[in-house]
Amino acid sequence: YGSHIKGYTSSKNVLAIGLAGSAVTCLIVAMSSSSVVFMAAWGLNGAFQAAGWASCMTVITPWLSASERGVVMGLWGTNMAVGGVVGNALTASLIDNLNSWRAAVIVDV
């Protein structure tokens, strides 16, 4: 759906809105005490993150030649995988040391 939104505004705006929206919804998740609010915010978080990917590619592509694109996207994909491992380890450590999943979500933002 991100590509449909891009028809109304620039890719940079969609990317910025996706990043900001994801951060705000993570904070809402961390502060919520209602399961309905928690689920709604988590669903919106996924929507904001999904909107960002296509825009990110559109913004990055003009900076790269065709020969550079594969290397950069390989590094980008590796970064996401490594970030997932490190992020999960950090989150587990925070939950263990702070005894609060909410603090871990706030720190991850």
TORMIMAR-47952 format. One record per residue (C-alpha): x, y, z; residue number from 1. Coordinates in Angstrom, 2 decimals. Layout:
<patis>
<pati px="X" py="Y" pz="Z" n="NUM"/>
...
</patis>
This chain:
<patis>
<pati px="0.00" py="0.00" pz="0.00" n="1"/>
<pati px="3.02" py="2.28" pz="0.40" n="2"/>
<pati px="3.21" py="2.68" pz="-3.36" n="3"/>
<pati px="-0.37" py="4.00" pz="-3.41" n="4"/>
<pati px="0.45" py="6.57" pz="-0.75" n="5"/>
<pati px="3.53" py="7.67" pz="-2.72" n="6"/>
<pati px="1.19" py="8.85" pz="-5.47" n="7"/>
<pati px="0.01" py="11.63" pz="-3.16" n="8"/>
<pati px="3.34" py="12.73" pz="-1.67" n="9"/>
<pati px="7.09" py="12.24" pz="-2.10" n="10"/>
<pati px="8.98" py="9.09" pz="-1.16" n="11"/>
<pati px="10.97" py="11.07" pz="1.38" n="12"/>
<pati px="7.75" py="12.10" pz="3.15" n="13"/>
<pati px="6.42" py="8.54" pz="3.17" n="14"/>
<pati px="9.75" py="7.30" pz="4.57" n="15"/>
<pati px="9.78" py="9.99" pz="7.28" n="16"/>
<pati px="6.15" py="9.29" pz="8.21" n="17"/>
<pati px="6.87" py="5.54" pz="8.33" n="18"/>
<pati px="9.86" py="6.00" pz="10.64" n="19"/>
<pati px="8.10" py="8.47" pz="12.93" n="20"/>
<pati px="4.89" py="6.42" pz="12.98" n="21"/>
<pati px="6.78" py="3.26" pz="13.87" n="22"/>
<pati px="8.57" py="5.00" pz="16.76" n="23"/>
<pati px="5.35" py="6.53" pz="18.11" n="24"/>
<pati px="3.42" py="3.26" pz="17.93" n="25"/>
<pati px="6.27" py="1.43" pz="19.74" n="26"/>
<pati px="6.02" py="3.99" pz="22.54" n="27"/>
<pati px="2.24" py="3.50" pz="22.67" n="28"/>
<pati px="2.78" py="-0.27" pz="22.94" n="29"/>
<pati px="5.24" py="0.26" pz="25.80" n="30"/>
<pati px="2.88" py="2.54" pz="27.70" n="31"/>
<pati px="-0.40" py="0.72" pz="27.06" n="32"/>
<pati px="-2.19" py="-1.25" pz="29.73" n="33"/>
<pati px="-5.06" py="-2.28" pz="27.48" n="34"/>
<pati px="-4.75" py="-5.30" pz="25.23" n="35"/>
<pati px="-6.91" py="-3.58" pz="22.60" n="36"/>
<pati px="-4.62" py="-0.52" pz="22.50" n="37"/>
<pati px="-1.57" py="-2.80" pz="22.49" n="38"/>
<pati px="-2.84" py="-4.81" pz="19.50" n="39"/>
<pati px="-4.01" py="-1.74" pz="17.57" n="40"/>
<pati px="-0.68" py="0.03" pz="18.08" n="41"/>
<pati px="1.29" py="-3.08" pz="17.12" n="42"/>
<pati px="-0.79" py="-3.46" pz="13.95" n="43"/>
<pati px="-0.23" py="0.19" pz="13.04" n="44"/>
<pati px="3.48" py="-0.30" pz="13.71" n="45"/>
<pati px="3.60" py="-3.01" pz="11.06" n="46"/>
<pati px="1.71" py="-0.80" pz="8.61" n="47"/>
<pati px="4.15" py="2.07" pz="9.15" n="48"/>
<pati px="7.14" py="-0.23" pz="8.70" n="49"/>
<pati px="5.69" py="-1.74" pz="5.52" n="50"/>
<pati px="5.13" py="1.70" pz="4.02" n="51"/>
<pati px="8.76" py="2.58" pz="4.61" n="52"/>
<pati px="10.45" py="-0.19" pz="2.59" n="53"/>
<pati px="9.35" py="0.83" pz="-0.91" n="54"/>
<pati px="10.04" py="4.47" pz="-0.14" n="55"/>
<pati px="13.48" py="3.64" pz="1.19" n="56"/>
<pati px="14.35" py="1.85" pz="-2.04" n="57"/>
<pati px="13.04" py="4.77" pz="-4.10" n="58"/>
<pati px="15.11" py="7.26" pz="-2.10" n="59"/>
<pati px="18.32" py="5.17" pz="-2.17" n="60"/>
<pati px="18.26" py="4.03" pz="-5.81" n="61"/>
<pati px="19.29" py="7.36" pz="-7.46" n="62"/>
<pati px="22.46" py="7.45" pz="-5.35" n="63"/>
<pati px="23.70" py="4.09" pz="-6.62" n="64"/>
<pati px="24.84" py="2.84" pz="-9.99" n="65"/>
<pati px="23.43" py="-0.45" pz="-11.22" n="66"/>
<pati px="26.70" py="-2.21" pz="-10.36" n="67"/>
<pati px="26.69" py="-0.84" pz="-6.78" n="68"/>
<pati px="23.08" py="-1.66" pz="-6.05" n="69"/>
<pati px="23.61" py="-5.38" pz="-5.47" n="70"/>
<pati px="26.45" py="-4.87" pz="-2.99" n="71"/>
<pati px="24.62" py="-2.15" pz="-1.10" n="72"/>
<pati px="21.40" py="-4.15" pz="-0.93" n="73"/>
<pati px="23.37" py="-7.19" pz="0.24" n="74"/>
<pati px="24.90" py="-5.13" pz="3.04" n="75"/>
<pati px="21.49" py="-3.62" pz="3.81" n="76"/>
<pati px="19.92" py="-7.08" pz="4.08" n="77"/>
<pati px="22.79" py="-8.31" pz="6.26" n="78"/>
<pati px="22.42" py="-5.26" pz="8.47" n="79"/>
<pati px="18.75" py="-6.06" pz="8.99" n="80"/>
<pati px="19.53" py="-9.69" pz="9.89" n="81"/>
<pati px="22.37" py="-8.80" pz="12.26" n="82"/>
<pati px="20.26" py="-6.02" pz="13.75" n="83"/>
<pati px="17.49" py="-8.51" pz="14.44" n="84"/>
<pati px="19.86" py="-10.82" pz="16.31" n="85"/>
<pati px="21.50" py="-7.99" pz="18.28" n="86"/>
<pati px="18.14" py="-6.34" pz="18.97" n="87"/>
<pati px="16.63" py="-9.56" pz="20.29" n="88"/>
<pati px="19.67" py="-10.20" pz="22.51" n="89"/>
<pati px="19.55" py="-6.63" pz="23.82" n="90"/>
<pati px="15.82" py="-6.86" pz="24.47" n="91"/>
<pati px="16.18" py="-10.18" pz="26.31" n="92"/>
<pati px="18.97" py="-8.72" pz="28.43" n="93"/>
<pati px="16.93" py="-5.62" pz="29.26" n="94"/>
<pati px="13.92" py="-7.67" pz="30.23" n="95"/>
<pati px="16.11" py="-9.89" pz="32.41" n="96"/>
<pati px="17.95" py="-7.01" pz="34.09" n="97"/>
<pati px="15.14" py="-4.48" pz="34.37" n="98"/>
<pati px="12.28" py="-6.96" pz="34.85" n="99"/>
<pati px="10.19" py="-4.87" pz="32.45" n="100"/>
<pati px="9.23" py="-5.59" pz="28.88" n="101"/>
<pati px="8.03" py="-1.98" pz="28.63" n="102"/>
<pati px="11.53" py="-0.62" pz="29.28" n="103"/>
<pati px="12.91" py="-2.94" pz="26.62" n="104"/>
<pati px="10.41" py="-1.67" pz="24.03" n="105"/>
<pati px="11.19" py="1.97" pz="24.88" n="106"/>
<pati px="14.94" py="1.36" pz="24.59" n="107"/>
<pati px="14.44" py="-0.39" pz="21.24" n="108"/>
<pati px="12.71" py="2.71" pz="19.87" n="109"/>
</patis>
